[in-house]
Amino acid sequence: MDTLIVAVRVVLSLGVVLALLWYLQRRLSRGARAHGIANPVTVVGRQPIGQKASVVVVEVDGTRLVLGVTEQAVTVLHEKSVAAVSTSTLETAVAALGSPDASDAFARSLATAEADDAAPAPTPTRPAPLAGSILSPSTWRQTAALLRQGR
């Protein structure tokens, strides 16, 4: 009988803690929206160029940046104020690139990424539903292997 009472107390305590966390999360997120706090960085568009490279248009504080993104680096290809940008299409922004040295640096990064991709890519497999989760058996196997190495 004592174990039943202890179990009920534990479950009720856990419920109160979870309810408090849920309430605080709702209250804080609503407060951010009410005060007009917005994300200062907005991704306008993204165009993949290769397997591991893409061109991204990002808006930050009234300025649009065209970024070349690879696995190794992020390069600013072009920068323009929002008032001067007539359309928001990614193709127009990429066509407006004006800095040849930045585009050369991106081309070198892209060539490096393509050289890394020269090996045949493995066929994509559908990830396990718990992949990367604490509930995943592979996560526990990796943790056990790491702990065995430390001994």
N, C-alpha and C positions, 0 to 999 in steps of 0.2 A: 504494500500500500504506500509506503514511503517513497519508493522509486517512482510510482505513478505520479505522486504529487510533485516530485522533483522534475520529472519529465514535462509535466504541464507547465510548471514555472519557467523552465528553459524555453519551451515553445512560445509561451506568452512574451517572455523577455525578448526573444528573437523577433517576434512579430512587432513589438513596440519599436525596436531599433530600426527595422526595415521600414516601418511606416514613417518614422521620423526622417530617415534618409530620403524617402520618396517625397515627403512634404517639403523638405529643404531644397531638394533639386528643383521641384516645380516652382517654388517661391523665388529662388535665385534666377532661374531661366526666364521667368515672367518679368522679373525686375529689370533684367538686361534689355528685354524687348521694350518695356515701358519707357525706359530712359533713352531709347533710340540708339543704344550702343550696337553698332553694326560691325561686321567683319571688314577691316580696312583693305583687304586684298580680295579681289574678285577675278576669277578665271573666266575670261570672255570666250575663249575658244582654244581648242587643242587639235593639232593635225599631226598624226604619226607620219614620220618620214621613213623610218626603218623599224627593225624589230625592237631596238633599244634606244631610239632617238625620235624626238618630236619637236615641233615648233608650237609654242604656247603664247597666247596673247593674254596678258594680265593687266588689270586696272588697279592702280594704287594711288590714292589721294589725287584724283583728277589727271593722272598720267597713265597712258597705256604703254606697256613695255612688250616688245616682241622678244621672247626668250628662246634660245636654242637649248634644248635639254637632252643630255645624254646620260649614260650611267656614271661617267667620270666627272662631268662638269655641267654648269648652267651658265650660258653666255648671253649677255644682253646684245641682241642684234640691232634693235632700233627702239627709240623712245620718242613719244609724241604726246602733247597735251590732248585731253579729250575734246576740247573745243575745235581743234584742228582735224580731228578724225571724223570723216564724213559718214563712213559706213562701218559697221561692226563685223564685217565678214573677215574671216581669217585670211582668205586669199588676198584681199586688198591690203591688209596689214603686212603680209609677207612680201607682196609685190613692192611695197613702199620702203623696203630695206635700203638704208642709205650708207651704212658703215661697212666698207669693203673689208677692213681689217677684222671686224667682229665676225663677219660672215666667213672669212677665211679661217678664223679660229674655230668656228663651229664646223666648217668643212673638215678641218683636221681632226676634231673630236669625233665627227661622224665616220671618217675613214678609220680611225682607231676602233670605234665600236663595230664597224663592219668587219674589220680584220678579226676581232674577237668572235664575231658571229660566223666565221668561215667554217667552223666545225659544224657538222650537221646537228640541228636542234633536235632534241628528243621529242617524240610525238607527245602532245599534251594529253595528260590523263586527268580524269575528273578527280579533284581532291576529295579526300575522305571528309565526311560531314563534320568531324570533330578536329580536323587538321589544325594544329597550332593551338588548340584549346588545352586547358589544364585537364580536361577529361579524356584527351586523346592518349591511347596506349603508347604511341610513338614518343610523345612528350615525356612520359615516365621512363621509357627505355633510354632516351637521351640523357635524362637527369641521372639515372642510375649509372650509366657509363661515365658521365662526368665525375660523379662521386667516387667511382672505382679508380679513376685516374689519379685523384688527389691523395689516395692512400699510399 
